[in-house]
Every structure is written in structure tokens, then in C-alpha cells.
């Protein structure tokens, strides 16, 4: 399975941060080779239920680039 470079990520968003500003980047690595080593990132609801479709749409005010984290 992918291993994240940190076990916990935290960030603060300045009140005057423009929409679309980068807040945090997560990174992970996978020991597999080829396409099995490809990692896709997504957001899930804060309660762990996966609400919002898992893609940052809907109830979550953030988005994640699925390829770069």
C-alpha cells in the first residue's frame, strides 16, 4: 500500500487567502512498479464517511489534485 511521508497533515488557511490558493501538499510513495505504483489522491468527508463524493465536490470547501496531492 502507499506510504504517506507524514502520518498527520495540518494546515492553516489565512483569512485573506484567494480562492484556489495552495494550502497543503501531501505526498506518498508506493513500492510497486509501473502503473501499480501510480497514486491518486482524493478528499473524503471530515467524519470519515466519504460524503461529498470523495472528490472534494459538494460539502467540502477544498479540492485536491488527484495526481500531485
N, C-alpha and C positions, 0 to 999 in steps of 0.2 A: 504493500500500500504506500501511497505518497507520505512523505515525512515533511512536516512544516518546519521552517527554520526557527520558529518560536512556538511555544505551547499556548501563549496568550498574546493577542494583539490589542492594543488600546490606542486611541487617538482622540484628540480634542479638535473640534471644528470652531475656528474663530467665528464670532457672530457676523462679521462682515465678509466672510468667505464668499466669493462669487459662485453661482450655480455652475456646476461642472468642474470645480476645483478638485485637484487630487488631495485626498485626506490621508490615505494609508495604502501601502502596497504590501501584500502578503506574498511569501514565496514558499514553494515546496519542491521537493525532488523525489523522483521515483527511480529505483534501481533497475527497473525493467529496461528492455532495449526496444528501439524502433518506435512504432506507433503505440505500443503498450506503455511507453514512458511518457506519453503526452498527458498533460494535466490540464483540466478545465476547471475554472473557478466559478462559484456561484454563491449568492447570498440566500440564507434561509431566515425565516422569521425569528425574532429575538427570543421567542418562547420555545424554540427548537421544533416547532410543529411544521415548519416549511411553508407557512402561509405566505401568500404573495406570489406563489408560483415558483419560488426559488431563484428567480432571475433578477430580483431587485425591483420588479414592477409591482404596482399595486400599493400595498400597505407600507413598504419600506422606502424611506426618503433617499436611499443611496443606490448606486449602481456599481457593478464590478465588471471589469474587462475579463471575459471568460478565458482569454489566453495569457494575459500578463499578470492577473491578480490585482 
